[in-house]
Amino acid sequence: MKFLMTAGQVSDYTGAAALLGSLPSADWMIADRGYDADWVREALKDKGIRPCIPGRKSRGKAVRYDKRR
């Protein structure tokens, strides 16, 4: 199942904060770099969801993610 979390004009962090608590059960969340934040990754892991989010280019340390997904 795929769904859009936030509209393009809404800050991804604002949308994620509002929606993370009500996410349906899922194995993975595939998102773009706009959702690259440690707190988003931790919130997903706490719900048993594996994040597949590439790191922002400005992130100091590279983030591992499943590029095939």
Predicted model as a PDB file, atoms N, CA, C, CB and O in Angstrom, pLDDT in the B-factor column:
MODEL        1                                                                  
ATOM      1  N   MET A   1       0.839  -1.160   0.000  1.00 50.00           N  
ATOM      2  CA  MET A   1       0.000   0.000   0.000  1.00 50.00           C  
ATOM      3  C   MET A   1       0.892   1.233   0.000  1.00 50.00           C  
ATOM      4  CB  MET A   1      -0.959  -0.008   1.207  1.00 50.00           C  
ATOM      5  O   MET A   1       1.894   1.279   0.714  1.00 50.00           O  
ATOM      6  N   LYS A   2       0.534   2.226  -0.795  1.00 50.00           N  
ATOM      7  CA  LYS A   2       1.258   3.484  -0.834  1.00 50.00           C  
ATOM      8  C   LYS A   2       0.294   4.598  -0.494  1.00 50.00           C  
ATOM      9  CB  LYS A   2       1.916   3.718  -2.216  1.00 50.00           C  
ATOM     10  O   LYS A   2      -0.882   4.551  -0.853  1.00 50.00           O  
ATOM     11  N   PHE A   3       0.801   5.599   0.199  1.00 54.00           N  
ATOM     12  CA  PHE A   3      -0.013   6.763   0.462  1.00 54.00           C  
ATOM     13  C   PHE A   3       0.896   7.967   0.627  1.00 54.00           C  
ATOM     14  CB  PHE A   3      -0.896   6.557   1.710  1.00 54.00           C  
ATOM     15  O   PHE A   3       2.073   7.832   0.960  1.00 54.00           O  
ATOM     16  N   LEU A   4       0.343   9.129   0.393  1.00 55.00           N  
ATOM     17  CA  LEU A   4       1.074  10.375   0.496  1.00 55.00           C  
ATOM     18  C   LEU A   4       0.863  10.933   1.891  1.00 55.00           C  
ATOM     19  CB  LEU A   4       0.623  11.387  -0.591  1.00 55.00           C  
ATOM     20  O   LEU A   4      -0.272  11.093   2.339  1.00 55.00           O  
ATOM     21  N   MET A   5       1.972  11.232   2.584  1.00 58.00           N  
ATOM     22  CA  MET A   5       1.830  11.762   3.946  1.00 58.00           C  
ATOM     23  C   MET A   5       1.494  13.236   3.954  1.00 58.00           C  
ATOM     24  CB  MET A   5       3.098  11.533   4.735  1.00 58.00           C  
ATOM     25  O   MET A   5       0.593  13.653   4.683  1.00 58.00           O  
ATOM     26  N   THR A   6       2.191  14.040   3.163  1.00 58.00           N  
ATOM     27  CA  THR A   6       1.959  15.479   3.183  1.00 58.00           C  
ATOM     28  C   THR A   6       1.948  16.042   1.776  1.00 58.00           C  
ATOM     29  CB  THR A   6       3.019  16.182   4.023  1.00 58.00           C  
ATOM     30  O   THR A   6       2.562  15.498   0.859  1.00 58.00           O  
ATOM     31  N   ALA A   7       1.238  17.138   1.633  1.00 58.00           N  
ATOM     32  CA  ALA A   7       1.225  17.841   0.348  1.00 58.00           C  
ATOM     33  C   ALA A   7       2.567  18.520   0.138  1.00 58.00           C  
ATOM     34  CB  ALA A   7       0.070  18.880   0.288  1.00 58.00           C  
ATOM     35  O   ALA A   7       3.302  18.763   1.095  1.00 58.00           O  
ATOM     36  N   GLY A   8       2.881  18.822  -1.091  1.00 57.00           N  
ATOM     37  CA  GLY A   8       4.178  19.402  -1.419  1.00 57.00           C  
ATOM     38  C   GLY A   8       4.476  20.715  -0.731  1.00 57.00           C  
ATOM     39  O   GLY A   8       5.640  21.000  -0.450  1.00 57.00           O  
ATOM     40  N   GLN A   9       3.473  21.524  -0.449  1.00 54.00           N  
ATOM     41  CA  GLN A   9       3.716  22.826   0.151  1.00 54.00           C  
ATOM     42  C   GLN A   9       3.781  22.792   1.676  1.00 54.00           C  
ATOM     43  CB  GLN A   9       2.652  23.777  -0.280  1.00 54.00           C  
ATOM     44  O   GLN A   9       4.040  23.823   2.297  1.00 54.00           O  
ATOM     45  N   VAL A  10       3.555  21.644   2.285  1.00 53.00           N  
ATOM     46  CA  VAL A  10       3.591  21.502   3.736  1.00 53.00           C  
ATOM     47  C   VAL A  10       4.963  20.989   4.149  1.00 53.00           C  
ATOM     48  CB  VAL A  10       2.470  20.548   4.236  1.00 53.00           C  
ATOM     49  O   VAL A  10       5.502  20.082   3.514  1.00 53.00           O  
ATOM     50  N   SER A  11       5.534  21.561   5.208  1.00 60.00           N  
ATOM     51  CA  SER A  11       6.814  21.081   5.708  1.00 60.00           C  
ATOM     52  C   SER A  11       6.705  19.598   6.024  1.00 60.00           C  
ATOM     53  CB  SER A  11       7.257  21.878   6.958  1.00 60.00           C  
ATOM     54  O   SER A  11       5.769  19.176   6.702  1.00 60.00           O  
ATOM     55  N   ASP A  12       7.644  18.811   5.543  1.00 65.00           N  
ATOM     56  CA  ASP A  12       7.621  17.375   5.797  1.00 65.00           C  
ATOM     57  C   ASP A  12       7.724  17.071   7.286  1.00 65.00           C  
ATOM     58  CB  ASP A  12       8.753  16.688   5.046  1.00 65.00           C  
ATOM     59  O   ASP A  12       7.089  16.133   7.769  1.00 65.00           O  
ATOM     60  N   TYR A  13       8.508  17.845   8.015  1.00 65.00           N  
ATOM     61  CA  TYR A  13       8.629  17.618   9.452  1.00 65.00           C  
ATOM     62  C   TYR A  13       7.310  17.891  10.165  1.00 65.00           C  
ATOM     63  CB  TYR A  13       9.734  18.497  10.037  1.00 65.00           C  
ATOM     64  O   TYR A  13       6.918  17.130  11.049  1.00 65.00           O  
ATOM     65  N   THR A  14       6.627  18.961   9.793  1.00 69.00           N  
ATOM     66  CA  THR A  14       5.335  19.293  10.406  1.00 69.00           C  
ATOM     67  C   THR A  14       4.325  18.192  10.124  1.00 69.00           C  
ATOM     68  CB  THR A  14       4.809  20.650   9.883  1.00 69.00           C  
ATOM     69  O   THR A  14       3.618  17.746  11.028  1.00 69.00           O  
ATOM     70  N   GLY A  15       4.257  17.759   8.885  1.00 67.00           N  
ATOM     71  CA  GLY A  15       3.329  16.697   8.521  1.00 67.00           C  
ATOM     72  C   GLY A  15       3.658  15.389   9.206  1.00 67.00           C  
ATOM     73  O   GLY A  15       2.760  14.682   9.664  1.00 67.00           O  
ATOM     74  N   ALA A  16       4.936  15.059   9.280  1.00 75.00           N  
ATOM     75  CA  ALA A  16       5.344  13.805   9.914  1.00 75.00           C  
ATOM     76  C   ALA A  16       4.991  13.819  11.390  1.00 75.00           C  
ATOM     77  CB  ALA A  16       6.850  13.567   9.731  1.00 75.00           C  
ATOM     78  O   ALA A  16       4.482  12.826  11.911  1.00 75.00           O  
ATOM     79  N   ALA A  17       5.249  14.913  12.064  1.00 73.00           N  
ATOM     80  CA  ALA A  17       4.946  14.995  13.489  1.00 73.00           C  
ATOM     81  C   ALA A  17       3.462  14.790  13.741  1.00 73.00           C  
ATOM     82  CB  ALA A  17       5.394  16.341  14.056  1.00 73.00           C  
ATOM     83  O   ALA A  17       3.073  14.154  14.720  1.00 73.00           O  
ATOM     84  N   ALA A  18       2.639  15.327  12.857  1.00 73.00           N  
ATOM     85  CA  ALA A  18       1.194  15.217  13.030  1.00 73.00           C  
ATOM     86  C   ALA A  18       0.671  13.818  12.702  1.00 73.00           C  
ATOM     87  CB  ALA A  18       0.494  16.239  12.161  1.00 73.00           C  
ATOM     88  O   ALA A  18      -0.325  13.381  13.279  1.00 73.00           O  
ATOM     89  N   LEU A  19       1.326  13.120  11.791  1.00 77.00           N  
ATOM     90  CA  LEU A  19       0.782  11.867  11.283  1.00 77.00           C  
ATOM     91  C   LEU A  19       1.437  10.592  11.818  1.00 77.00           C  
ATOM     92  CB  LEU A  19       0.886  11.867   9.823  1.00 77.00           C  
ATOM     93  O   LEU A  19       0.855   9.515  11.696  1.00 77.00           O  
ATOM     94  N   LEU A  20       2.610  10.684  12.398  1.00 79.00           N  
ATOM     95  CA  LEU A  20       3.317   9.473  12.822  1.00 79.00           C  
ATOM     96  C   LEU A  20       2.521   8.645  13.825  1.00 79.00           C  
ATOM     97  CB  LEU A  20       4.652   9.842  13.424  1.00 79.00           C  
ATOM     98  O   LEU A  20       2.574   7.415  13.791  1.00 79.00           O  
ATOM     99  N   GLY A  21       1.797   9.292  14.699  1.00 80.00           N  
ATOM    100  CA  GLY A  21       1.037   8.557  15.696  1.00 80.00           C  
ATOM    101  C   GLY A  21      -0.109   7.742  15.132  1.00 80.00           C  
ATOM    102  O   GLY A  21      -0.563   6.787  15.762  1.00 80.00           O  
ATOM    103  N   SER A  22      -0.580   8.109  13.953  1.00 80.00           N  
ATOM    104  CA  SER A  22      -1.742   7.418  13.382  1.00 80.00           C  
ATOM    105  C   SER A  22      -1.403   6.602  12.135  1.00 80.00           C  
ATOM    106  CB  SER A  22      -2.815   8.424  13.044  1.00 80.00           C  
ATOM    107  O   SER A  22      -2.301   6.230  11.379  1.00 80.00           O  
ATOM    108  N   LEU A  23      -0.130   6.322  11.915  1.00 82.00           N  
ATOM    109  CA  LEU A  23       0.244   5.509  10.755  1.00 82.00           C  
ATOM    110  C   LEU A  23      -0.324   4.101  10.883  1.00 82.00           C  
ATOM    111  CB  LEU A  23       1.777   5.451  10.604  1.00 82.00           C  
ATOM    112  O   LEU A  23      -0.347   3.538  11.978  1.00 82.00           O  
ATOM    113  N   PRO A  24      -0.781   3.532   9.781  1.00 84.00           N  
ATOM    114  CA  PRO A  24      -1.246   2.144   9.835  1.00 84.00           C  
ATOM    115  C   PRO A  24      -0.060   1.194   9.988  1.00 84.00           C  
ATOM    116  CB  PRO A  24      -2.058   1.791   8.565  1.00 84.00           C  
ATOM    117  O   PRO A  24       1.089   1.582   9.776  1.00 84.00           O  
ATOM    118  N   SER A  25      -0.341  -0.015  10.347  1.00 87.00           N  
ATOM    119  CA  SER A  25       0.696  -1.028  10.465  1.00 87.00           C  
ATOM    120  C   SER A  25       1.347  -1.230   9.094  1.00 87.00           C  
ATOM    121  CB  SER A  25       0.109  -2.368  11.010  1.00 87.00           C  
ATOM    122  O   SER A  25       0.661  -1.339   8.078  1.00 87.00           O  
ATOM    123  N   ALA A  26       2.675  -1.277   9.085  1.00 90.00           N  
ATOM    124  CA  ALA A  26       3.403  -1.445   7.823  1.00 90.00           C  
ATOM    125  C   ALA A  26       4.769  -2.036   8.124  1.00 90.00           C  
ATOM    126  CB  ALA A  26       3.541  -0.089   7.061  1.00 90.00           C  
ATOM    127  O   ALA A  26       5.276  -1.925   9.240  1.00 90.00           O  
ATOM    128  N   ASP A  27       5.355  -2.660   7.123  1.00 93.00           N  
ATOM    129  CA  ASP A  27       6.707  -3.181   7.264  1.00 93.00           C  
ATOM    130  C   ASP A  27       7.741  -2.087   6.998  1.00 93.00           C  
ATOM    131  CB  ASP A  27       6.926  -4.365   6.312  1.00 93.00           C  
ATOM    132  O   ASP A  27       8.762  -1.999   7.680  1.00 93.00           O  
ATOM    133  N   TRP A  28       7.456  -1.260   5.998  1.00 92.00           N  
ATOM    134  CA  TRP A  28       8.387  -0.236   5.547  1.00 92.00           C  
ATOM    135  C   TRP A  28       7.673   1.093   5.367  1.00 92.00           C  
ATOM    136  CB  TRP A  28       9.061  -0.659   4.242  1.00 92.00           C  
ATOM    137  O   TRP A  28       6.475   1.138   5.090  1.00 92.00           O  
ATOM    138  N   MET A  29       8.430   2.179   5.530  1.00 89.00           N  
ATOM    139  CA  MET A  29       7.976   3.482   5.073  1.00 89.00           C  
ATOM    140  C   MET A  29       9.042   4.000   4.131  1.00 89.00           C  
ATOM    141  CB  MET A  29       7.718   4.475   6.269  1.00 89.00           C  
ATOM    142  O   MET A  29      10.195   4.197   4.515  1.00 89.00           O  
ATOM    143  N   ILE A  30       8.640   4.214   2.904  1.00 89.00           N  
ATOM    144  CA  ILE A  30       9.549   4.735   1.893  1.00 89.00           C  
ATOM    145  C   ILE A  30       9.228   6.214   1.741  1.00 89.00           C  
ATOM    146  CB  ILE A  30       9.414   3.961   0.519  1.00 89.00           C  
ATOM    147  O   ILE A  30       8.091   6.594   1.462  1.00 89.00           O  
ATOM    148  N   ALA A  31      10.247   7.038   1.930  1.00 87.00           N  
ATOM    149  CA  ALA A  31      10.036   8.487   1.876  1.00 87.00           C  
ATOM    150  C   ALA A  31      11.241   9.152   1.220  1.00 87.00           C  
ATOM    151  CB  ALA A  31       9.799   9.068   3.298  1.00 87.00           C  
ATOM    152  O   ALA A  31      12.300   8.544   1.068  1.00 87.00           O  
ATOM    153  N   ASP A  32      11.058  10.400   0.839  1.00 86.00           N  
ATOM    154  CA  ASP A  32      12.177  11.128   0.241  1.00 86.00           C  
ATOM    155  C   ASP A  32      13.001  11.816   1.331  1.00 86.00           C  
ATOM    156  CB  ASP A  32      11.664  12.168  -0.787  1.00 86.00           C  
ATOM    157  O   ASP A  32      12.700  11.706   2.520  1.00 86.00           O  
ATOM    158  N   ARG A  33      14.030  12.516   0.907  1.00 87.00           N  
ATOM    159  CA  ARG A  33      14.966  13.149   1.837  1.00 87.00           C  
ATOM    160  C   ARG A  33      14.300  14.162   2.773  1.00 87.00           C  
ATOM    161  CB  ARG A  33      16.062  13.833   1.061  1.00 87.00           C  
ATOM    162  O   ARG A  33      14.846  14.485   3.827  1.00 87.00           O  
ATOM    163  N   GLY A  34      13.147  14.651   2.398  1.00 83.00           N  
ATOM    164  CA  GLY A  34      12.447  15.612   3.233  1.00 83.00           C  
ATOM    165  C   GLY A  34      12.090  15.056   4.599  1.00 83.00           C  
ATOM    166  O   GLY A  34      11.849  15.820   5.533  1.00 83.00           O  
ATOM    167  N   TYR A  35      12.052  13.739   4.729  1.00 86.00           N  
ATOM    168  CA  TYR A  35      11.733  13.088   5.998  1.00 86.00           C  
ATOM    169  C   TYR A  35      12.972  12.598   6.730  1.00 86.00           C  
ATOM    170  CB  TYR A  35      10.796  11.931   5.760  1.00 86.00           C  
ATOM    171  O   TYR A  35      12.854  11.862   7.710  1.00 86.00           O  
ATOM    172  N   ASP A  36      14.156  12.988   6.277  1.00 89.00           N  
ATOM    173  CA  ASP A  36      15.395  12.542   6.910  1.00 89.00           C  
ATOM    174  C   ASP A  36      15.640  13.311   8.204  1.00 89.00           C  
ATOM    175  CB  ASP A  36      16.586  12.717   5.953  1.00 89.00           C  
ATOM    176  O   ASP A  36      16.191  14.411   8.201  1.00 89.00           O  
ATOM    177  N   ALA A  37      15.224  12.713   9.287  1.00 88.00           N  
ATOM    178  CA  ALA A  37      15.495  13.252  10.628  1.00 88.00           C  
ATOM    179  C   ALA A  37      15.598  12.057  11.567  1.00 88.00           C  
ATOM    180  CB  ALA A  37      14.365  14.273  11.103  1.00 88.00           C  
ATOM    181  O   ALA A  37      14.847  11.089  11.443  1.00 88.00           O  
ATOM    182  N   ASP A  38      16.515  12.132  12.488  1.00 91.00           N  
ATOM    183  CA  ASP A  38      16.699  11.023  13.426  1.00 91.00           C  
ATOM    184  C   ASP A  38      15.420  10.737  14.202  1.00 91.00           C  
ATOM    185  CB  ASP A  38      17.839  11.330  14.397  1.00 91.00           C  
ATOM    186  O   ASP A  38      15.099   9.574  14.445  1.00 91.00           O  
ATOM    187  N   TRP A  39      14.677  11.784  14.599  1.00 90.00           N  
ATOM    188  CA  TRP A  39      13.461  11.565  15.382  1.00 90.00           C  
ATOM    189  C   TRP A  39      12.384  10.868  14.552  1.00 90.00           C  
ATOM    190  CB  TRP A  39      12.928  12.896  15.920  1.00 90.00           C  
ATOM    191  O   TRP A  39      11.586  10.108  15.100  1.00 90.00           O  
ATOM    192  N   VAL A  40      12.346  11.115  13.235  1.00 89.00           N  
ATOM    193  CA  VAL A  40      11.380  10.420  12.370  1.00 89.00           C  
ATOM    194  C   VAL A  40      11.756   8.943  12.294  1.00 89.00           C  
ATOM    195  CB  VAL A  40      11.342  11.056  10.935  1.00 89.00           C  
ATOM    196  O   VAL A  40      10.898   8.070  12.424  1.00 89.00           O  
ATOM    197  N   ARG A  41      13.031   8.673  12.085  1.00 91.00           N  
ATOM    198  CA  ARG A  41      13.504   7.285  12.002  1.00 91.00           C  
ATOM    199  C   ARG A  41      13.221   6.523  13.297  1.00 91.00           C  
ATOM    200  CB  ARG A  41      15.008   7.252  11.694  1.00 91.00           C  
ATOM    201  O   ARG A  41      12.768   5.379  13.259  1.00 91.00           O  
ATOM    202  N   GLU A  42      13.488   7.156  14.439  1.00 92.00           N  
ATOM    203  CA  GLU A  42      13.243   6.504  15.722  1.00 92.00           C  
ATOM    204  C   GLU A  42      11.754   6.259  15.957  1.00 92.00           C  
ATOM    205  CB  GLU A  42      13.816   7.346  16.856  1.00 92.00           C  
ATOM    206  O   GLU A  42      11.375   5.199  16.455  1.00 92.00           O  
ATOM    207  N   ALA A  43      10.911   7.222  15.606  1.00 90.00           N  
ATOM    208  CA  ALA A  43       9.464   7.053  15.775  1.00 90.00           C  
ATOM    209  C   ALA A  43       8.956   5.893  14.922  1.00 90.00           C  
ATOM    210  CB  ALA A  43       8.717   8.355  15.404  1.00 90.00           C  
ATOM    211  O   ALA A  43       8.097   5.129  15.362  1.00 90.00           O  
ATOM    212  N   LEU A  44       9.482   5.757  13.708  1.00 92.00           N  
ATOM    213  CA  LEU A  44       9.082   4.645  12.845  1.00 92.00           C  
ATOM    214  C   LEU A  44       9.531   3.316  13.453  1.00 92.00           C  
ATOM    215  CB  LEU A  44       9.675   4.817  11.425  1.00 92.00           C  
ATOM    216  O   LEU A  44       8.757   2.360  13.504  1.00 92.00           O  
ATOM    217  N   LYS A  45      10.776   3.259  13.910  1.00 93.00           N  
ATOM    218  CA  LYS A  45      11.294   2.024  14.507  1.00 93.00           C  
ATOM    219  C   LYS A  45      10.488   1.637  15.747  1.00 93.00           C  
ATOM    220  CB  LYS A  45      12.783   2.186  14.873  1.00 93.00           C  
ATOM    221  O   LYS A  45      10.237   0.456  15.985  1.00 93.00           O  
ATOM    222  N   ASP A  46      10.083   2.636  16.535  1.00 92.00           N  
ATOM    223  CA  ASP A  46       9.267   2.358  17.727  1.00 92.00           C  
ATOM    224  C   ASP A  46       7.934   1.718  17.362  1.00 92.00           C  
ATOM    225  CB  ASP A  46       9.021   3.647  18.513  1.00 92.00           C  
ATOM    226  O   ASP A  46       7.369   0.969  18.158  1.00 92.00           O  
ATOM    227  N   LYS A  47       7.425   2.006  16.164  1.00 91.00           N  
ATOM    228  CA  LYS A  47       6.161   1.424  15.692  1.00 91.00           C  
ATOM    229  C   LYS A  47       6.396   0.122  14.932  1.00 91.00           C  
ATOM    230  CB  LYS A  47       5.417   2.422  14.797  1.00 91.00           C  
ATOM    231  O   LYS A  47       5.446  -0.478  14.428  1.00 91.00           O  
ATOM    232  N   GLY A  48       7.657  -0.322  14.843  1.00 94.00           N  
ATOM    233  CA  GLY A  48       7.969  -1.553  14.123  1.00 94.00           C  
ATOM    234  C   GLY A  48       8.030  -1.367  12.618  1.00 94.00           C  
ATOM    235  O   GLY A  48       7.918  -2.335  11.867  1.00 94.00           O  
ATOM    236  N   ILE A  49       8.207  -0.131  12.172  1.00 92.00           N  
ATOM    237  CA  ILE A  49       8.271   0.189  10.740  1.00 92.00           C  
ATOM    238  C   ILE A  49       9.724   0.479  10.391  1.00 92.00           C  
ATOM    239  CB  ILE A  49       7.344   1.412  10.376  1.00 92.00           C  
ATOM    240  O   ILE A  49      10.389   1.270  11.060  1.00 92.00           O  
ATOM    241  N   ARG A  50      10.202  -0.161   9.350  1.00 93.00           N  
ATOM    242  CA  ARG A  50      11.576   0.059   8.907  1.00 93.00           C  
ATOM    243  C   ARG A  50      11.616   1.250   7.958  1.00 93.00           C  
ATOM    244  CB  ARG A  50      12.149  -1.210   8.219  1.00 93.00           C  
ATOM    245  O   ARG A  50      10.939   1.241   6.930  1.00 93.00           O  
ATOM    246  N   PRO A  51      12.399   2.275   8.286  1.00 92.00           N  
ATOM    247  CA  PRO A  51      12.473   3.437   7.410  1.00 92.00           C  
ATOM    248  C   PRO A  51      13.351   3.177   6.192  1.00 92.00           C  
ATOM    249  CB  PRO A  51      12.998   4.633   8.176  1.00 92.00           C  
ATOM    250  O   PRO A  51      14.421   2.579   6.304  1.00 92.00           O  
ATOM    251  N   CYS A  52      12.901   3.620   5.058  1.00 94.00           N  
ATOM    252  CA  CYS A  52      13.694   3.598   3.825  1.00 94.00           C  
ATOM    253  C   CYS A  52      13.723   5.040   3.333  1.00 94.00           C  
ATOM    254  CB  CYS A  52      13.086   2.599   2.723  1.00 94.00           C  
ATOM    255  O   CYS A  52      12.957   5.438   2.455  1.00 94.00           O  
ATOM    256  N   ILE A  53      14.634   5.812   3.929  1.00 92.00           N  
ATOM    257  CA  ILE A  53      14.705   7.244   3.683  1.00 92.00           C  
ATOM    258  C   ILE A  53      16.164   7.607   3.393  1.00 92.00           C  
ATOM    259  CB  ILE A  53      14.147   8.058   4.904  1.00 92.00           C  
ATOM    260  O   ILE A  53      17.023   7.410   4.252  1.00 92.00           O  
ATOM    261  N   PRO A  54      16.457   8.125   2.219  1.00 93.00           N  
ATOM    262  CA  PRO A  54      17.833   8.550   1.957  1.00 93.00           C  
ATOM    263  C   PRO A  54      18.187   9.742   2.832  1.00 93.00           C  
ATOM    264  CB  PRO A  54      18.026   8.902   0.467  1.00 93.00           C  
ATOM    265  O   PRO A  54      17.313  10.518   3.218  1.00 93.00           O  
ATOM    266  N   GLY A  55      19.464   9.885   3.142  1.00 91.00           N  
ATOM    267  CA  GLY A  55      19.910  11.007   3.962  1.00 91.00           C  
ATOM    268  C   GLY A  55      19.971  12.296   3.158  1.00 91.00           C  
ATOM    269  O   GLY A  55      20.201  12.285   1.949  1.00 91.00           O  
ATOM    270  N   ARG A  56      19.764  13.388   3.846  1.00 88.00           N  
ATOM    271  CA  ARG A  56      19.917  14.699   3.210  1.00 88.00           C  
ATOM    272  C   ARG A  56      21.371  14.882   2.807  1.00 88.00           C  
ATOM    273  CB  ARG A  56      19.458  15.849   4.162  1.00 88.00           C  
ATOM    274  O   ARG A  56      22.273  14.327   3.435  1.00 88.00           O  
ATOM    275  N   LYS A  57      21.588  15.646   1.778  1.00 87.00           N  
ATOM    276  CA  LYS A  57      22.952  15.881   1.315  1.00 87.00           C  
ATOM    277  C   LYS A  57      23.779  16.616   2.362  1.00 87.00           C  
ATOM    278  CB  LYS A  57      22.937  16.672   0.015  1.00 87.00           C  
ATOM    279  O   LYS A  57      25.002  16.480   2.388  1.00 87.00           O  
ATOM    280  N   SER A  58      23.129  17.391   3.222  1.00 89.00           N  
ATOM    281  CA  SER A  58      23.842  18.151   4.243  1.00 89.00           C  
ATOM    282  C   SER A  58      24.158  17.324   5.488  1.00 89.00           C  
ATOM    283  CB  SER A  58      23.034  19.359   4.634  1.00 89.00           C  
ATOM    284  O   SER A  58      24.856  17.797   6.384  1.00 89.00           O  
ATOM    285  N   ARG A  59      23.648  16.091   5.550  1.00 88.00           N  
ATOM    286  CA  ARG A  59      23.908  15.231   6.715  1.00 88.00           C  
ATOM    287  C   ARG A  59      25.385  14.866   6.720  1.00 88.00           C  
ATOM    288  CB  ARG A  59      23.012  13.939   6.690  1.00 88.00           C  
ATOM    289  O   ARG A  59      25.937  14.473   5.692  1.00 88.00           O  
ATOM    290  N   GLY A  60      26.022  14.996   7.876  1.00 86.00           N  
ATOM    291  CA  GLY A  60      27.457  14.732   7.981  1.00 86.00           C  
ATOM    292  C   GLY A  60      27.819  13.276   7.733  1.00 86.00           C  
ATOM    293  O   GLY A  60      28.789  12.990   7.032  1.00 86.00           O  
ATOM    294  N   LYS A  61      27.050  12.352   8.300  1.00 86.00           N  
ATOM    295  CA  LYS A  61      27.337  10.931   8.174  1.00 86.00           C  
ATOM    296  C   LYS A  61      26.280  10.286   7.275  1.00 86.00           C  
ATOM    297  CB  LYS A  61      27.374  10.244   9.572  1.00 86.00           C  
ATOM    298  O   LYS A  61      25.082  10.510   7.451  1.00 86.00           O  
ATOM    299  N   ALA A  62      26.730   9.497   6.328  1.00 85.00           N  
ATOM    300  CA  ALA A  62      25.799   8.837   5.406  1.00 85.00           C  
ATOM    301  C   ALA A  62      24.837   7.911   6.144  1.00 85.00           C  
ATOM    302  CB  ALA A  62      26.571   8.046   4.350  1.00 85.00           C  
ATOM    303  O   ALA A  62      25.211   7.277   7.131  1.00 85.00           O  
ATOM    304  N   VAL A  63      23.615   7.836   5.667  1.00 88.00           N  
ATOM    305  CA  VAL A  63      22.584   6.980   6.247  1.00 88.00           C  
ATOM    306  C   VAL A  63      22.378   5.791   5.323  1.00 88.00           C  
ATOM    307  CB  VAL A  63      21.249   7.761   6.464  1.00 88.00           C  
ATOM    308  O   VAL A  63      22.241   5.950   4.110  1.00 88.00           O  
ATOM    309  N   ARG A  64      22.358   4.615   5.899  1.00 86.00           N  
ATOM    310  CA  ARG A  64      22.108   3.415   5.096  1.00 86.00           C  
ATOM    311  C   ARG A  64      20.610   3.255   4.880  1.00 86.00           C  
ATOM    312  CB  ARG A  64      22.700   2.150   5.780  1.00 86.00           C  
ATOM    313  O   ARG A  64      19.819   3.450   5.803  1.00 86.00           O  
ATOM    314  N   TYR A  65      20.226   2.901   3.667  1.00 84.00           N  
ATOM    315  CA  TYR A  65      18.838   2.626   3.346  1.00 84.00           C  
ATOM    316  C   TYR A  65      18.799   1.684   2.155  1.00 84.00           C  
ATOM    317  CB  TYR A  65      18.056   3.935   3.053  1.00 84.00           C  
ATOM    318  O   TYR A  65      19.785   1.563   1.427  1.00 84.00           O  
ATOM    319  N   ASP A  66      17.677   1.022   1.951  1.00 84.00           N  
ATOM    320  CA  ASP A  66      17.534   0.054   0.867  1.00 84.00           C  
ATOM    321  C   ASP A  66      17.246   0.795  -0.433  1.00 84.00           C  
ATOM    322  CB  ASP A  66      16.407  -0.970   1.177  1.00 84.00           C  
ATOM    323  O   ASP A  66      16.105   1.172  -0.698  1.00 84.00           O  
ATOM    324  N   LYS A  67      18.270   1.002  -1.234  1.00 84.00           N  
ATOM    325  CA  LYS A  67      18.137   1.768  -2.472  1.00 84.00           C  
ATOM    326  C   LYS A  67      17.217   1.106  -3.487  1.00 84.00           C  
ATOM    327  CB  LYS A  67      19.490   1.975  -3.088  1.00 84.00           C  
ATOM    328  O   LYS A  67      16.633   1.792  -4.326  1.00 84.00           O  
ATOM    329  N   ARG A  68      17.080  -0.199  -3.426  1.00 83.00           N  
ATOM    330  CA  ARG A  68      16.200  -0.897  -4.379  1.00 83.00           C  
ATOM    331  C   ARG A  68      14.736  -0.605  -4.097  1.00 83.00           C  
ATOM    332  CB  ARG A  68      16.445  -2.407  -4.327  1.00 83.00           C  
ATOM    333  O   ARG A  68      13.922  -0.590  -5.021  1.00 83.00           O  
ATOM    334  N   ARG A  69      14.392  -0.375  -2.853  1.00 82.00           N  
ATOM    335  CA  ARG A  69      12.997  -0.068  -2.504  1.00 82.00           C  
ATOM    336  C   ARG A  69      12.654   1.289  -3.033  1.00 82.00           C  
ATOM    337  CB  ARG A  69      12.761  -0.127  -0.977  1.00 82.00           C  
ATOM    338  O   ARG A  69      11.529   1.755  -2.856  1.00 82.00           O  
TER     339      ARG A  69                                                      
ENDMDL                                                                          
END                                                                             
